[in-house]
Amino acid sequence: MIKIRKPNIRLFGLFLLFWGTMAVNAQESGELLNGKVSYVTGENIYVRFASTNQIENGDTLFIRDKNGLTPALLVDNKSSISCLCSVLGEHTFKVDDIVFGRTNKPVREVVQQQQDLPEKDVNERVLISQEPTKEPTRTQDINGRLSLSSYSNISDEADNIHRFRYTLSAKASHLSGSKISAETYVSFTHKLNQWEVVQENLNNALKVYSLALKYDINESATFWAGRKINPRIANVGAIDGVQFEYKFKNMFAGIVGGTRPDHQDYGYNFDLFEYGAYVGQSKKTSNGFVQSSLAFFEQRNSGNIDRRFVYMQHTNSAIKNLTLFSSMELDLYKVENEKPTNTVSLTGLYFSARYRFSKRLSVFGSYDNRKNVIYYETFRNYADEILQQASRQGVRARINYRPVNGFIVGASAGTRFRDEGPRPTKTLNGFATWTKVPALNASLSITANLMQTSYLDGQVYGARLSKDLVSGKLYTMLHYRWVDFQYVNTLTNLQQHIGELDLSWQFSKKLYLSANYEATFQDQQLFNRLYLNLRIKF
């Protein structure tokens, strides 16, 4: 018997209000740009790309986790090769973390030569649909990137750990001039002298994030087969199966069917069947875009319902200098006393707003409310023990000010708390950045971070100096941090001095090498970390 609780009707009304007021649309699909976190200061994250030509202020950057591509950063400012970003949600970052940007691939157009029409920019070509006068020319294009990395943790107090990671990402468009394209993103990770772990289960080391074929039925319809993360519904994660999408004017719609990767080793698991559909709309305004999406999904385990939910996402820059981002997730299925019921419950709600008063002053605020997601079959024993879903709520605010050109100061504060938690987490951060120090022609940043969590009170102070030794070719960075943690329930204190040196070489457009060394001094102990990375494009 279907059971609808009265309080949940209000949530359903909230769902309708969200959909009606936000105007539907999802993030545009397109190419993924790989970037790397180069510096972390308070709630500001610096991400370095080979080029930021296809990234704009206000764009969303993503991280790849077990759920797929997840919105994580908002671009506040950018230079030719780096972006200054603010964090979306409760994500944490460290230097060398991989971040993804998304390009909006323009719709191919063919215009008769006798028409004298003004040239449209990229965004207009994406959003304006025109009937081609003839079948567009398909040209084979194969490109990719091979990355070789090593992570070493060396210490006299513990066993040394050496980890190696190899990744391959490649895309082949219109093979032999056909309608068929392919893409792949694969990584292989293992530790030195621990090859038996790989031999026990290859999936412990090999992770296939994408391996799919695409067939362009026509200019509006696309068919995918294989493992792929759909950028329209990135929160669902990788899908092993088939996907179909149809675009019409500014609207698009798609259906998906297949299985989820295994929860333990990310391999193929044909017991985890799932299916769903999504719809969206994109609209260009005089000041930016209005983009939203709505997706429905049902996930099963061995034929039984694991989870059923609706996800909505919206970005809006229609008002000048104002950027809004919001997402909502509603679960539609619940098991109580071993009896399944169809209910509507709010699983996640996130909202952020950024307003630029001028080129010198901007403010940002966000609200986050999330509950633990329960998969009633996959984690059945765990679900049976839960009497009440844990809820986490958080509020953040940030202000950035540029008093003069080349000098930026900022401060941020936030709080996060859980139901029946011992005490809320509070953070207070400040920073000052001088982008062009005279004589040195370098960038200097000074940071201060104060925090209170359920188990410690802490403070971290740091200074960072970065410089292009050879413009566009050789980059270096020096970083120092002092850490002081006071644990609440014990007499233990932790103080650390952390020094870091980073060197990056761009030998050519296709060859990049970086080396990062970090030394941590703690109670007359020395811990060393060395990270090496070689990237080759083809």
Secondary structure as UniProt FT lines:
FT   HELIX           6..22
FT   STRAND          32..41
FT   TURN            42..43
FT   STRAND          44..49
FT   TURN            53..54
FT   TURN            57..58
FT   STRAND          60..65
FT   TURN            66..67
FT   STRAND          68..78
FT   STRAND          82..87
FT   TURN            89..90
FT   TURN            95..96
FT   STRAND          98..102
FT   TURN            113..114
FT   HELIX           122..127
FT   STRAND          141..155
FT   STRAND          161..173
FT   HELIX           175..177
FT   STRAND          180..191
FT   TURN            192..193
FT   HELIX           195..200
FT   HELIX           202..204
FT   STRAND          206..216
FT   STRAND          221..229
FT   HELIX           231..236
FT   STRAND          238..248
FT   TURN            249..250
FT   STRAND          251..261
FT   TURN            263..265
FT   STRAND          268..284
FT   STRAND          289..301
FT   TURN            302..303
FT   STRAND          304..316
FT   TURN            320..321
FT   STRAND          322..331
FT   STRAND          334..336
FT   TURN            337..338
FT   STRAND          339..341
FT   STRAND          345..356
FT   STRAND          361..371
FT   TURN            376..379
FT   HELIX           380..385
FT   STRAND          391..404
FT   TURN            405..406
FT   STRAND          407..418
FT   TURN            419..420
FT   STRAND          425..437
FT   TURN            438..441
FT   STRAND          442..452
FT   STRAND          456..470
FT   TURN            471..473
FT   STRAND          474..487
FT   STRAND          493..508
FT   TURN            509..510
FT   STRAND          511..522
FT   TURN            523..524
FT   STRAND          525..537
//
